[in-house]
Amino acid sequence: MAEPVVVATWPFGKTAVEVASKLLLQGKPPLDAALAGAQAVEDDPAVQSVGFGGIGNAIGTVSLDACVMDGKTLDCGSVAGVENIRHVAALAKKVYEKTPHIMLVGKGAEWFALQNGFQLETLLTPESVAEWYKKRPAKKLETKGHDTVTVLAKDSKNLLGGVCTTSGLSYKLPGRVGDSPLIGSGLYVDDEAGAAGATGVGEEIIRIGGSMFIVEQMRAGKTPQEAVELAIARIIKTATRRGKHPASVAFIALDPKGNVGAACTTGTDFKYAVARGEKIELLQAKEF
Ligand code: SD4
């Protein structure tokens, strides 16, 4: 039996990998383990970019995006623009379990949540409202802050699962959807090749189909580290073609053998958590 491995974005990813790794060691499926890890971050109001206590959009509303993917079956589910429901990653999983669809958005997703026993609640906290007022951009249409949690898990049979959940860029326009709930952009998982996930400015991740790009590089024989570096190179090249500075973007990847990769654009200062069995580390990604 191989050692379970979990990788998650940002320092708060430590919570996610700790929770997920314990479940993998108990023999739980990789998607369920990754989901429980992501949910622990959704529940933490101190993380103001995911779930409960997330920062509001341009009009101060918390609007959540999430997706999940199972590497064995390629089952995947997704929700976007969801208000007043905390566990959107679990809701995304329900979409593929209970419907013939992959993605539900806005009011339809909220209705589906209520039909499936999810509770309506206010996601703003006094702290997140104070933060929203304090950091409000001077210019209209300026977005700030990005700290999505993406969790990739591999079990002892080398099967993969992944989850991505976020309140998205803070001060985003109402109705704006980023990469995080888009299968192939914020997340992609295939047991035959590997798993990849993203964090950062979603528009740039969508533009290159970031996570799918990385998984296809692994399928073609690249290591996870080579694959994420190629994706960051693509982000930089795309920005240059458009006469822009590369936006803040980071990728993580995990292959079925348990090899991990991470890379980000300059200035992103991206840290990520890795659990190998019971050993947990916080690592710094290479910047390009
Ligand atoms: C988005 N990628 O909505 C998300 C934001 C984010 O860390 O935080 N990523 O574009």
py3Dmol code that shows the C-alpha trace and the ligand (Angstrom):
import py3Dmol

protein = """\
ATOM      1  CA  MET A   1       0.000   0.000   0.000  1.00  0.00           C
ATOM      2  CA  ALA A   2       1.360   3.441  -0.940  1.00  0.00           C
ATOM      3  CA  GLU A   3       1.499   6.397   1.449  1.00  0.00           C
ATOM      4  CA  PRO A   4      -1.468   8.809   1.190  1.00  0.00           C
ATOM      5  CA  VAL A   5      -0.495  12.336   0.061  1.00  0.00           C
ATOM      6  CA  VAL A   6      -2.482  15.580   0.281  1.00  0.00           C
ATOM      7  CA  VAL A   7      -1.509  18.995  -1.038  1.00  0.00           C
ATOM      8  CA  ALA A   8      -3.425  22.234  -0.439  1.00  0.00           C
ATOM      9  CA  THR A   9      -2.992  25.910  -1.250  1.00  0.00           C
ATOM     10  CA  TRP A  10      -1.839  28.608   1.216  1.00  0.00           C
ATOM     11  CA  PRO A  11      -0.844  28.349   4.890  1.00  0.00           C
ATOM     12  CA  PHE A  12      -4.452  27.602   5.904  1.00  0.00           C
ATOM     13  CA  GLY A  13      -4.117  24.578   3.635  1.00  0.00           C
ATOM     14  CA  LYS A  14      -2.351  23.008   6.646  1.00  0.00           C
ATOM     15  CA  THR A  15      -5.760  22.599   8.293  1.00  0.00           C
ATOM     16  CA  ALA A  16      -7.096  20.988   5.123  1.00  0.00           C
ATOM     17  CA  VAL A  17      -4.234  18.517   4.677  1.00  0.00           C
ATOM     18  CA  GLU A  18      -4.307  17.552   8.338  1.00  0.00           C
ATOM     19  CA  VAL A  19      -8.029  16.712   8.221  1.00  0.00           C
ATOM     20  CA  ALA A  20      -7.810  14.996   4.815  1.00  0.00           C
ATOM     21  CA  SER A  21      -4.722  12.971   5.665  1.00  0.00           C
ATOM     22  CA  LYS A  22      -6.308  11.502   8.830  1.00  0.00           C
ATOM     23  CA  LEU A  23      -9.287  10.340   6.753  1.00  0.00           C
ATOM     24  CA  LEU A  24      -7.060   8.826   4.052  1.00  0.00           C
ATOM     25  CA  LEU A  25      -5.146   6.907   6.743  1.00  0.00           C
ATOM     26  CA  GLN A  26      -8.538   5.517   7.867  1.00  0.00           C
ATOM     27  CA  GLY A  27      -9.164   4.323   4.291  1.00  0.00           C
ATOM     28  CA  LYS A  28     -11.655   6.987   3.182  1.00  0.00           C
ATOM     29  CA  PRO A  29     -11.878   7.772  -0.585  1.00  0.00           C
ATOM     30  CA  PRO A  30      -9.639  10.633  -1.772  1.00  0.00           C
ATOM     31  CA  LEU A  31     -12.491  12.924  -2.834  1.00  0.00           C
ATOM     32  CA  ASP A  32     -14.265  12.532   0.541  1.00  0.00           C
ATOM     33  CA  ALA A  33     -10.995  13.236   2.350  1.00  0.00           C
ATOM     34  CA  ALA A  34     -10.251  16.326   0.232  1.00  0.00           C
ATOM     35  CA  LEU A  35     -13.817  17.548   0.747  1.00  0.00           C
ATOM     36  CA  ALA A  36     -13.597  17.230   4.540  1.00  0.00           C
ATOM     37  CA  GLY A  37     -10.286  19.114   4.469  1.00  0.00           C
ATOM     38  CA  ALA A  38     -11.727  21.923   2.338  1.00  0.00           C
ATOM     39  CA  GLN A  39     -14.819  22.078   4.553  1.00  0.00           C
ATOM     40  CA  ALA A  40     -12.673  22.676   7.638  1.00  0.00           C
ATOM     41  CA  VAL A  41     -11.387  25.806   5.873  1.00  0.00           C
ATOM     42  CA  GLU A  42     -14.916  26.834   4.775  1.00  0.00           C
ATOM     43  CA  ASP A  43     -15.900  26.668   8.466  1.00  0.00           C
ATOM     44  CA  ASP A  44     -13.047  28.873   9.689  1.00  0.00           C
ATOM     45  CA  PRO A  45     -14.178  32.536   9.861  1.00  0.00           C
ATOM     46  CA  ALA A  46     -10.539  33.617  10.227  1.00  0.00           C
ATOM     47  CA  VAL A  47     -10.026  32.617   6.556  1.00  0.00           C
ATOM     48  CA  GLN A  48     -11.653  35.587   4.831  1.00  0.00           C
ATOM     49  CA  SER A  49     -11.509  34.171   1.320  1.00  0.00           C
ATOM     50  CA  VAL A  50     -13.403  30.895   1.663  1.00  0.00           C
ATOM     51  CA  GLY A  51     -16.859  29.945   2.974  1.00  0.00           C
ATOM     52  CA  PHE A  52     -18.146  31.410   6.253  1.00  0.00           C
ATOM     53  CA  GLY A  53     -16.611  34.849   6.886  1.00  0.00           C
ATOM     54  CA  GLY A  54     -15.564  35.320   3.236  1.00  0.00           C
ATOM     55  CA  ILE A  55     -15.037  38.871   1.971  1.00  0.00           C
ATOM     56  CA  GLY A  56     -17.860  40.461   0.018  1.00  0.00           C
ATOM     57  CA  ASN A  57     -18.084  41.409  -3.640  1.00  0.00           C
ATOM     58  CA  ALA A  58     -18.423  45.004  -4.929  1.00  0.00           C
ATOM     59  CA  ILE A  59     -21.761  45.394  -3.136  1.00  0.00           C
ATOM     60  CA  GLY A  60     -20.658  43.581   0.025  1.00  0.00           C
ATOM     61  CA  THR A  61     -22.359  40.242  -0.657  1.00  0.00           C
ATOM     62  CA  VAL A  62     -20.485  36.966  -0.093  1.00  0.00           C
ATOM     63  CA  SER A  63     -20.824  34.936  -3.296  1.00  0.00           C
ATOM     64  CA  LEU A  64     -19.189  31.502  -3.267  1.00  0.00           C
ATOM     65  CA  ASP A  65     -17.803  29.263  -6.033  1.00  0.00           C
ATOM     66  CA  ALA A  66     -16.677  25.617  -5.721  1.00  0.00           C
ATOM     67  CA  CYS A  67     -16.065  22.388  -7.596  1.00  0.00           C
ATOM     68  CA  VAL A  68     -15.057  18.789  -6.920  1.00  0.00           C
ATOM     69  CA  MET A  69     -13.674  16.006  -9.124  1.00  0.00           C
ATOM     70  CA  ASP A  70     -13.131  12.258  -8.702  1.00  0.00           C
ATOM     71  CA  GLY A  71     -10.062  10.977 -10.557  1.00  0.00           C
ATOM     72  CA  LYS A  72     -11.333   7.414 -10.967  1.00  0.00           C
ATOM     73  CA  THR A  73     -14.711   8.108 -12.592  1.00  0.00           C
ATOM     74  CA  LEU A  74     -14.155  11.707 -13.791  1.00  0.00           C
ATOM     75  CA  ASP A  75     -17.379  12.521 -11.948  1.00  0.00           C
ATOM     76  CA  CYS A  76     -17.388  16.240 -11.258  1.00  0.00           C
ATOM     77  CA  GLY A  77     -19.747  18.843  -9.847  1.00  0.00           C
ATOM     78  CA  SER A  78     -19.699  22.591  -9.546  1.00  0.00           C
ATOM     79  CA  VAL A  79     -21.609  25.588  -8.169  1.00  0.00           C
ATOM     80  CA  ALA A  80     -21.072  29.312  -8.754  1.00  0.00           C
ATOM     81  CA  GLY A  81     -22.421  32.586  -7.416  1.00  0.00           C
ATOM     82  CA  VAL A  82     -23.990  30.929  -4.358  1.00  0.00           C
ATOM     83  CA  GLU A  83     -25.101  33.149  -1.462  1.00  0.00           C
ATOM     84  CA  ASN A  84     -26.028  32.188   2.114  1.00  0.00           C
ATOM     85  CA  ILE A  85     -24.858  28.554   1.903  1.00  0.00           C
ATOM     86  CA  ARG A  86     -21.600  27.759   3.710  1.00  0.00           C
ATOM     87  CA  HIS A  87     -20.582  24.296   2.456  1.00  0.00           C
ATOM     88  CA  VAL A  88     -20.471  24.928  -1.272  1.00  0.00           C
ATOM     89  CA  ALA A  89     -17.904  22.208  -1.990  1.00  0.00           C
ATOM     90  CA  ALA A  90     -20.302  19.610  -0.525  1.00  0.00           C
ATOM     91  CA  LEU A  91     -23.074  21.230  -2.581  1.00  0.00           C
ATOM     92  CA  ALA A  92     -20.939  20.852  -5.734  1.00  0.00           C
ATOM     93  CA  LYS A  93     -20.562  17.119  -4.978  1.00  0.00           C
ATOM     94  CA  LYS A  94     -24.342  16.788  -4.577  1.00  0.00           C
ATOM     95  CA  VAL A  95     -24.799  18.213  -8.090  1.00  0.00           C
ATOM     96  CA  TYR A  96     -23.234  15.187  -9.775  1.00  0.00           C
ATOM     97  CA  GLU A  97     -24.577  12.727  -7.216  1.00  0.00           C
ATOM     98  CA  LYS A  98     -28.211  13.843  -7.482  1.00  0.00           C
ATOM     99  CA  THR A  99     -28.613  15.324 -10.976  1.00  0.00           C
ATOM    100  CA  PRO A 100     -27.551  14.574 -14.557  1.00  0.00           C
ATOM    101  CA  HIS A 101     -25.753  17.972 -14.565  1.00  0.00           C
ATOM    102  CA  ILE A 102     -22.293  19.221 -13.652  1.00  0.00           C
ATOM    103  CA  MET A 103     -22.805  22.912 -12.832  1.00  0.00           C
ATOM    104  CA  LEU A 104     -25.545  24.908 -11.087  1.00  0.00           C
ATOM    105  CA  VAL A 105     -25.383  28.673 -10.522  1.00  0.00           C
ATOM    106  CA  GLY A 106     -26.983  31.407  -8.418  1.00  0.00           C
ATOM    107  CA  LYS A 107     -30.609  31.034  -7.360  1.00  0.00           C
ATOM    108  CA  GLY A 108     -30.910  27.576  -8.944  1.00  0.00           C
ATOM    109  CA  ALA A 109     -27.955  26.307  -6.928  1.00  0.00           C
ATOM    110  CA  GLU A 110     -29.413  27.861  -3.753  1.00  0.00           C
ATOM    111  CA  TRP A 111     -32.799  26.218  -4.409  1.00  0.00           C
ATOM    112  CA  PHE A 112     -31.038  22.861  -4.994  1.00  0.00           C
ATOM    113  CA  ALA A 113     -29.138  23.341  -1.706  1.00  0.00           C
ATOM    114  CA  LEU A 114     -32.382  23.849   0.227  1.00  0.00           C
ATOM    115  CA  GLN A 115     -33.914  20.774  -1.437  1.00  0.00           C
ATOM    116  CA  ASN A 116     -30.931  18.774  -0.192  1.00  0.00           C
ATOM    117  CA  GLY A 117     -30.935  19.833   3.436  1.00  0.00           C
ATOM    118  CA  PHE A 118     -28.364  22.649   3.375  1.00  0.00           C
ATOM    119  CA  GLN A 119     -29.164  25.527   5.776  1.00  0.00           C
ATOM    120  CA  LEU A 120     -29.458  29.175   4.766  1.00  0.00           C
ATOM    121  CA  GLU A 121     -27.220  31.413   6.853  1.00  0.00           C
ATOM    122  CA  THR A 122     -25.506  34.780   6.814  1.00  0.00           C
ATOM    123  CA  LEU A 123     -21.914  34.319   5.735  1.00  0.00           C
ATOM    124  CA  LEU A 124     -20.726  37.794   6.736  1.00  0.00           C
ATOM    125  CA  THR A 125     -19.121  38.182  10.158  1.00  0.00           C
ATOM    126  CA  PRO A 126     -18.509  41.491  12.011  1.00  0.00           C
ATOM    127  CA  GLU A 127     -14.796  41.004  11.204  1.00  0.00           C
ATOM    128  CA  SER A 128     -15.346  40.379   7.473  1.00  0.00           C
ATOM    129  CA  VAL A 129     -17.646  43.426   7.207  1.00  0.00           C
ATOM    130  CA  ALA A 130     -15.040  45.611   8.975  1.00  0.00           C
ATOM    131  CA  GLU A 131     -12.340  44.262   6.632  1.00  0.00           C
ATOM    132  CA  TRP A 132     -14.535  44.956   3.581  1.00  0.00           C
ATOM    133  CA  TYR A 133     -14.937  48.622   4.628  1.00  0.00           C
ATOM    134  CA  LYS A 134     -11.261  48.990   5.517  1.00  0.00           C
ATOM    135  CA  LYS A 135      -9.859  47.612   2.236  1.00  0.00           C
ATOM    136  CA  ARG A 136     -12.521  48.997  -0.108  1.00  0.00           C
ATOM    137  CA  PRO A 137     -10.724  49.988  -3.361  1.00  0.00           C
ATOM    138  CA  ALA A 138     -10.632  53.673  -4.245  1.00  0.00           C
ATOM    139  CA  LYS A 139     -11.382  52.890  -7.907  1.00  0.00           C
ATOM    140  CA  LYS A 140     -14.470  51.100  -9.131  1.00  0.00           C
ATOM    141  CA  LEU A 141     -13.911  47.687 -10.776  1.00  0.00           C
ATOM    142  CA  GLU A 142     -10.740  46.965  -8.824  1.00  0.00           C
ATOM    143  CA  THR A 143     -10.520  43.508  -7.311  1.00  0.00           C
ATOM    144  CA  LYS A 144      -8.231  42.493  -4.447  1.00  0.00           C
ATOM    145  CA  GLY A 145      -7.235  39.502  -2.386  1.00  0.00           C
ATOM    146  CA  HIS A 146      -7.180  35.932  -3.534  1.00  0.00           C
ATOM    147  CA  ASP A 147      -6.737  32.926  -1.329  1.00  0.00           C
ATOM    148  CA  THR A 148      -8.771  30.026  -2.657  1.00  0.00           C
ATOM    149  CA  VAL A 149      -8.343  26.667  -0.980  1.00  0.00           C
ATOM    150  CA  THR A 150      -7.646  23.880  -3.464  1.00  0.00           C
ATOM    151  CA  VAL A 151      -7.050  20.412  -2.011  1.00  0.00           C
ATOM    152  CA  LEU A 152      -5.633  17.467  -3.993  1.00  0.00           C
ATOM    153  CA  ALA A 153      -5.588  14.028  -2.361  1.00  0.00           C
ATOM    154  CA  LYS A 154      -4.096  10.624  -3.261  1.00  0.00           C
ATOM    155  CA  ASP A 155      -4.989   7.516  -1.277  1.00  0.00           C
ATOM    156  CA  SER A 156      -2.994   4.361  -0.544  1.00  0.00           C
ATOM    157  CA  LYS A 157      -4.268   2.788  -3.804  1.00  0.00           C
ATOM    158  CA  ASN A 158      -2.965   5.811  -5.772  1.00  0.00           C
ATOM    159  CA  LEU A 159      -6.483   7.054  -6.580  1.00  0.00           C
ATOM    160  CA  LEU A 160      -6.984  10.830  -6.762  1.00  0.00           C
ATOM    161  CA  GLY A 161      -9.649  13.367  -5.775  1.00  0.00           C
ATOM    162  CA  GLY A 162      -9.750  17.164  -5.661  1.00  0.00           C
ATOM    163  CA  VAL A 163     -11.771  20.097  -4.351  1.00  0.00           C
ATOM    164  CA  CYS A 164     -11.623  23.847  -4.924  1.00  0.00           C
ATOM    165  CA  THR A 165     -13.697  26.342  -2.869  1.00  0.00           C
ATOM    166  CA  THR A 166     -13.589  30.141  -2.583  1.00  0.00           C
ATOM    167  CA  SER A 167     -15.406  33.428  -2.114  1.00  0.00           C
ATOM    168  CA  GLY A 168     -13.407  34.499  -5.174  1.00  0.00           C
ATOM    169  CA  LEU A 169     -11.707  37.821  -5.738  1.00  0.00           C
ATOM    170  CA  SER A 170     -12.959  40.303  -3.173  1.00  0.00           C
ATOM    171  CA  TYR A 171     -14.818  43.348  -4.594  1.00  0.00           C
ATOM    172  CA  LYS A 172     -15.579  41.368  -7.781  1.00  0.00           C
ATOM    173  CA  LEU A 173     -18.636  42.496  -9.733  1.00  0.00           C
ATOM    174  CA  PRO A 174     -21.882  40.795  -8.721  1.00  0.00           C
ATOM    175  CA  GLY A 175     -22.322  37.854 -11.110  1.00  0.00           C
ATOM    176  CA  ARG A 176     -18.618  37.490 -11.854  1.00  0.00           C
ATOM    177  CA  VAL A 177     -17.417  33.873 -11.885  1.00  0.00           C
ATOM    178  CA  GLY A 178     -13.718  33.008 -11.621  1.00  0.00           C
ATOM    179  CA  ASP A 179     -11.729  29.895 -12.403  1.00  0.00           C
ATOM    180  CA  SER A 180     -12.462  28.081  -9.140  1.00  0.00           C
ATOM    181  CA  PRO A 181     -15.787  26.401 -10.091  1.00  0.00           C
ATOM    182  CA  LEU A 182     -14.736  25.727 -13.693  1.00  0.00           C
ATOM    183  CA  ILE A 183     -13.640  22.133 -14.247  1.00  0.00           C
ATOM    184  CA  GLY A 184     -10.348  22.328 -16.160  1.00  0.00           C
ATOM    185  CA  SER A 185      -9.491  25.835 -14.941  1.00  0.00           C
ATOM    186  CA  GLY A 186      -9.501  25.868 -11.105  1.00  0.00           C
ATOM    187  CA  LEU A 187      -9.303  22.056 -10.834  1.00  0.00           C
ATOM    188  CA  TYR A 188      -8.830  18.930 -12.903  1.00  0.00           C
ATOM    189  CA  VAL A 189      -8.290  15.351 -11.687  1.00  0.00           C
ATOM    190  CA  ASP A 190      -7.674  12.164 -13.667  1.00  0.00           C
ATOM    191  CA  ASP A 191      -6.193   9.033 -12.065  1.00  0.00           C
ATOM    192  CA  GLU A 192      -4.519   8.166 -15.378  1.00  0.00           C
ATOM    193  CA  ALA A 193      -2.474  11.400 -15.394  1.00  0.00           C
ATOM    194  CA  GLY A 194      -2.631  13.440 -12.170  1.00  0.00           C
ATOM    195  CA  ALA A 195      -4.445  16.247 -10.374  1.00  0.00           C
ATOM    196  CA  ALA A 196      -3.958  20.012 -10.553  1.00  0.00           C
ATOM    197  CA  GLY A 197      -5.514  23.069  -8.957  1.00  0.00           C
ATOM    198  CA  ALA A 198      -5.164  26.824  -9.030  1.00  0.00           C
ATOM    199  CA  THR A 199      -5.345  29.964  -6.953  1.00  0.00           C
ATOM    200  CA  GLY A 200      -4.962  33.584  -8.010  1.00  0.00           C
ATOM    201  CA  VAL A 201      -6.538  35.895 -10.561  1.00  0.00           C
ATOM    202  CA  GLY A 202      -9.150  33.639 -12.123  1.00  0.00           C
ATOM    203  CA  GLU A 203      -9.426  35.452 -15.434  1.00  0.00           C
ATOM    204  CA  GLU A 204      -5.792  34.581 -16.289  1.00  0.00           C
ATOM    205  CA  ILE A 205      -6.225  30.958 -15.141  1.00  0.00           C
ATOM    206  CA  ILE A 206      -9.349  30.539 -17.304  1.00  0.00           C
ATOM    207  CA  ARG A 207      -7.561  32.096 -20.298  1.00  0.00           C
ATOM    208  CA  ILE A 208      -5.073  29.198 -20.429  1.00  0.00           C
ATOM    209  CA  GLY A 209      -7.348  26.419 -19.057  1.00  0.00           C
ATOM    210  CA  GLY A 210      -4.774  26.135 -16.258  1.00  0.00           C
ATOM    211  CA  SER A 211      -5.524  22.892 -14.418  1.00  0.00           C
ATOM    212  CA  MET A 212      -6.392  20.861 -17.520  1.00  0.00           C
ATOM    213  CA  PHE A 213      -3.196  22.146 -19.157  1.00  0.00           C
ATOM    214  CA  ILE A 214      -1.125  20.850 -16.216  1.00  0.00           C
ATOM    215  CA  VAL A 215      -2.838  17.443 -16.115  1.00  0.00           C
ATOM    216  CA  GLU A 216      -2.300  17.012 -19.860  1.00  0.00           C
ATOM    217  CA  GLN A 217       1.398  17.860 -19.425  1.00  0.00           C
ATOM    218  CA  MET A 218       1.630  15.094 -16.779  1.00  0.00           C
ATOM    219  CA  ARG A 219      -0.202  12.698 -19.113  1.00  0.00           C
ATOM    220  CA  ALA A 220       2.475  13.451 -21.703  1.00  0.00           C
ATOM    221  CA  GLY A 221       5.208  12.486 -19.223  1.00  0.00           C
ATOM    222  CA  LYS A 222       6.142  15.698 -17.404  1.00  0.00           C
ATOM    223  CA  THR A 223       6.641  15.632 -13.637  1.00  0.00           C
ATOM    224  CA  PRO A 224       4.160  17.679 -11.557  1.00  0.00           C
ATOM    225  CA  GLN A 225       6.867  20.313 -10.987  1.00  0.00           C
ATOM    226  CA  GLU A 226       7.696  20.553 -14.713  1.00  0.00           C
ATOM    227  CA  ALA A 227       3.980  20.738 -15.529  1.00  0.00           C
ATOM    228  CA  VAL A 228       3.176  23.621 -13.142  1.00  0.00           C
ATOM    229  CA  GLU A 229       6.259  25.522 -14.331  1.00  0.00           C
ATOM    230  CA  LEU A 230       5.066  25.159 -17.933  1.00  0.00           C
ATOM    231  CA  ALA A 231       1.652  26.532 -16.891  1.00  0.00           C
ATOM    232  CA  ILE A 232       3.233  29.552 -15.192  1.00  0.00           C
ATOM    233  CA  ALA A 233       5.374  30.089 -18.313  1.00  0.00           C
ATOM    234  CA  ARG A 234       2.131  30.046 -20.343  1.00  0.00           C
ATOM    235  CA  ILE A 235       0.570  32.634 -17.977  1.00  0.00           C
ATOM    236  CA  ILE A 236       3.615  34.888 -18.408  1.00  0.00           C
ATOM    237  CA  LYS A 237       3.709  34.465 -22.188  1.00  0.00           C
ATOM    238  CA  THR A 238      -0.019  35.185 -22.477  1.00  0.00           C
ATOM    239  CA  ALA A 239       0.337  38.345 -20.387  1.00  0.00           C
ATOM    240  CA  THR A 240       3.291  39.489 -22.504  1.00  0.00           C
ATOM    241  CA  ARG A 241       1.309  38.927 -25.723  1.00  0.00           C
ATOM    242  CA  ARG A 242      -1.422  41.112 -24.258  1.00  0.00           C
ATOM    243  CA  GLY A 243       1.047  43.827 -23.161  1.00  0.00           C
ATOM    244  CA  LYS A 244       0.290  43.225 -19.459  1.00  0.00           C
ATOM    245  CA  HIS A 245       2.257  42.274 -16.368  1.00  0.00           C
ATOM    246  CA  PRO A 246       1.565  38.665 -15.365  1.00  0.00           C
ATOM    247  CA  ALA A 247      -1.155  38.557 -12.715  1.00  0.00           C
ATOM    248  CA  SER A 248      -0.768  36.812  -9.387  1.00  0.00           C
ATOM    249  CA  VAL A 249      -1.359  33.108 -10.099  1.00  0.00           C
ATOM    250  CA  ALA A 250      -0.210  29.868  -8.446  1.00  0.00           C
ATOM    251  CA  PHE A 251      -0.677  26.200  -9.317  1.00  0.00           C
ATOM    252  CA  ILE A 252      -0.299  22.942  -7.403  1.00  0.00           C
ATOM    253  CA  ALA A 253      -0.122  19.426  -8.877  1.00  0.00           C
ATOM    254  CA  LEU A 254       0.005  15.844  -7.643  1.00  0.00           C
ATOM    255  CA  ASP A 255       0.639  12.700  -9.686  1.00  0.00           C
ATOM    256  CA  PRO A 256      -0.600   9.160  -8.944  1.00  0.00           C
ATOM    257  CA  LYS A 257       2.852   8.245  -7.534  1.00  0.00           C
ATOM    258  CA  GLY A 258       2.614  11.000  -4.905  1.00  0.00           C
ATOM    259  CA  ASN A 259       5.015  13.474  -6.546  1.00  0.00           C
ATOM    260  CA  VAL A 260       4.022  17.106  -5.883  1.00  0.00           C
ATOM    261  CA  GLY A 261       4.676  20.335  -7.812  1.00  0.00           C
ATOM    262  CA  ALA A 262       3.974  24.018  -7.093  1.00  0.00           C
ATOM    263  CA  ALA A 263       4.872  27.283  -8.829  1.00  0.00           C
ATOM    264  CA  CYS A 264       3.647  30.884  -8.955  1.00  0.00           C
ATOM    265  CA  THR A 265       4.195  34.192 -10.683  1.00  0.00           C
ATOM    266  CA  THR A 266       6.633  36.709  -9.166  1.00  0.00           C
ATOM    267  CA  GLY A 267       5.351  38.490  -6.070  1.00  0.00           C
ATOM    268  CA  THR A 268       2.653  35.925  -5.271  1.00  0.00           C
ATOM    269  CA  ASP A 269       4.582  34.631  -2.214  1.00  0.00           C
ATOM    270  CA  PHE A 270       2.750  31.348  -2.480  1.00  0.00           C
ATOM    271  CA  LYS A 271       2.988  28.799   0.313  1.00  0.00           C
ATOM    272  CA  TYR A 272       1.340  25.398   0.204  1.00  0.00           C
ATOM    273  CA  ALA A 273       0.831  22.524   2.616  1.00  0.00           C
ATOM    274  CA  VAL A 274       1.769  18.902   1.974  1.00  0.00           C
ATOM    275  CA  ALA A 275       0.869  15.875   4.101  1.00  0.00           C
ATOM    276  CA  ARG A 276       2.633  12.548   3.562  1.00  0.00           C
ATOM    277  CA  GLY A 277       0.970  10.151   5.949  1.00  0.00           C
ATOM    278  CA  GLU A 278       1.174  11.924   9.307  1.00  0.00           C
ATOM    279  CA  LYS A 279       4.018  14.258   8.310  1.00  0.00           C
ATOM    280  CA  ILE A 280       2.832  17.783   7.468  1.00  0.00           C
ATOM    281  CA  GLU A 281       4.966  20.543   5.939  1.00  0.00           C
ATOM    282  CA  LEU A 282       4.394  24.093   4.778  1.00  0.00           C
ATOM    283  CA  LEU A 283       6.499  24.782   1.675  1.00  0.00           C
ATOM    284  CA  GLN A 284       7.321  27.877  -0.391  1.00  0.00           C
ATOM    285  CA  ALA A 285       6.643  27.670  -4.147  1.00  0.00           C
ATOM    286  CA  LYS A 286       9.235  28.744  -6.720  1.00  0.00           C
ATOM    287  CA  GLU A 287       8.374  32.119  -8.310  1.00  0.00           C
ATOM    288  CA  PHE A 288       8.795  32.884 -12.021  1.00  0.00           C
TER     289      PHE A 288
END
"""
ligand_1 = """\
10
SD4
C -11.052 33.725 -8.408
N -9.187 32.198 -8.283
O -12.210 33.938 -8.063
C -10.209 32.860 -7.509
C -9.685 33.746 -6.481
C -8.646 33.171 -5.672
O -6.929 32.260 -4.910
O -8.501 33.341 -4.725
N -7.773 32.453 -5.878
O -10.532 34.235 -9.384
"""
view = py3Dmol.view(width=600, height=400)
view.addModel(protein, "pdb")
view.setStyle({"model": 0}, {"cartoon": {"style": "trace"}})
view.addModel(ligand_1, "xyz")
view.setStyle({"model": 1}, {"stick": {}})
view.zoomTo()
view.show()
